[in-house]
Amino acid sequence: MSFKRFSRRQFGRIAGWSTLAMSMLPAGSGLAQSGADNRARNQPASSAFPSGFLWGTATSAYQVEGAVNEDGRSPSIWDRFAHTPGTIADRSNGDTATNHYHLYKEDIRLMKELGTKAYRFSIAWPRVFPDGTGSPNPKGLDFYKRLIDELSANGIEPFATLYHWDLPQALQDRFGGWTSRDTPKAFADYAAYVAQHLGDRVKYFFTINECSRLVHLGHGLGADAPGLKLPQSGLNQVRHHVALGHGLAVQAIRAHGRIGTKVGPAENAVSCIPAIETPANIRAAEMATRELNAGYLTVMMEGKYTDAYLAKAGNDAPKFTPEDLRIISSPIDFLGVNVYTPDHYVIAADNERGFTLAPFPDSFPHMKASWLRPGPEAIYWVPRHIAKLWNVKSIYITENGTSASDQPAADGTVYDVDRIMYLRNYLTQLQRATAEGVPVLGYFLWTLMDNFEWSDGYEQRFGIYHVDFETKRRTPKLSAAFYRETIARNAVA
Ligand code: NOJ
């Protein structure tokens, strides 16, 4: 696959921007200025996002950083897993990934060109505590200080995730990772240290990214690190420990962060969509949201496992104390949700649960990844349900996006109109939510640039910048221009 280096003029051409406007841009900006500012002024208010809506992009440490052996970083469970034969579709790993560790300044330039004002990244625990606990490695945190300072110099607010699945391998070896209560405790110590040392630079922290995926794929199906296939009782206990880790980290950040530091989870809530928007189905979808997220958001927000959750688990229910539940439900400042796909279409029913879940027909479309069914209304309903169920006042969409085949055309451009179609429809539904007063404050597109997509290796590209994994060169796809235009208008382009 070969890419031509785009000139600003060429990039402007594919994005449909005027040569005049581009020529007014300072040299060196890869994305040209659009006529969007003018158009934004004509945008009917009803289609705009609220003023101050925060536009960002998201990545995670193991997926982008590379430099796995540098500056004292120790292996994580993902290094071990990816180097185990048979785990990753293209037999790759995150050893060099996109080399963000060294190219972060270039990446921040890309963010700036898009016009984003926020960046969600994750901190690699094994950089900060190579042994998981004990002596910190100052060089590990230094990288994040450099990154954050560069973000701040460019007017981009850092949103740091403490755990995006890269547990220090030492903790897996010593305690059995999340199967043990020692891991949530170690997580709290790490969170406290980060809050102490980065608290002057970071105001927004996410605790754990997608608890449910790390529990199910990592400990149930064995498809993610650490590759365990636990029986139901073990899986339920891991889920409880992960929730406990979230709560302990919230408390640690409160105790050690600066006043005004804000913290919340970044969860991939099970999304429940009313199959037809009737009051009865909407109510049923709310009940389904509460029940199907019982081990994660519901216990975090309510401080108890629902009766149905415990009844279903029976003898396999997790062991926990009332104090655990108090910790898990420590008050949070916002709720982050990753929204990719509708998990269930819900119909009201006269049964014990009050709902049934419609089966997905074979003909339901999907994006490049077979799991990624486009259902833009998910990004309307997920925040609406959580705002209603738990009276949440601040919500961030912490991830949304899609992979695409991303073949460059003869002129070298990636015309990823399928990704644009996906984003346009999701953002239209998100705007519907904000227009109705659902308190979504910001949106982080997944992802800035193609990166290591876990067990799919480099075969699923989610970026709006194409990465040549040989040269590590970044090139904007057409969707980068779409996002740039949307941000400039503060309305769907
Ligand atoms: C959610 C995960 O947080 C992220 O790491 C992953 O790349 C995306 N989903 C796409 O699968």
Residues whose N, C-alpha, C, O or C-beta is under 5 A from the ligand:
A	BS01	NOJ	E210
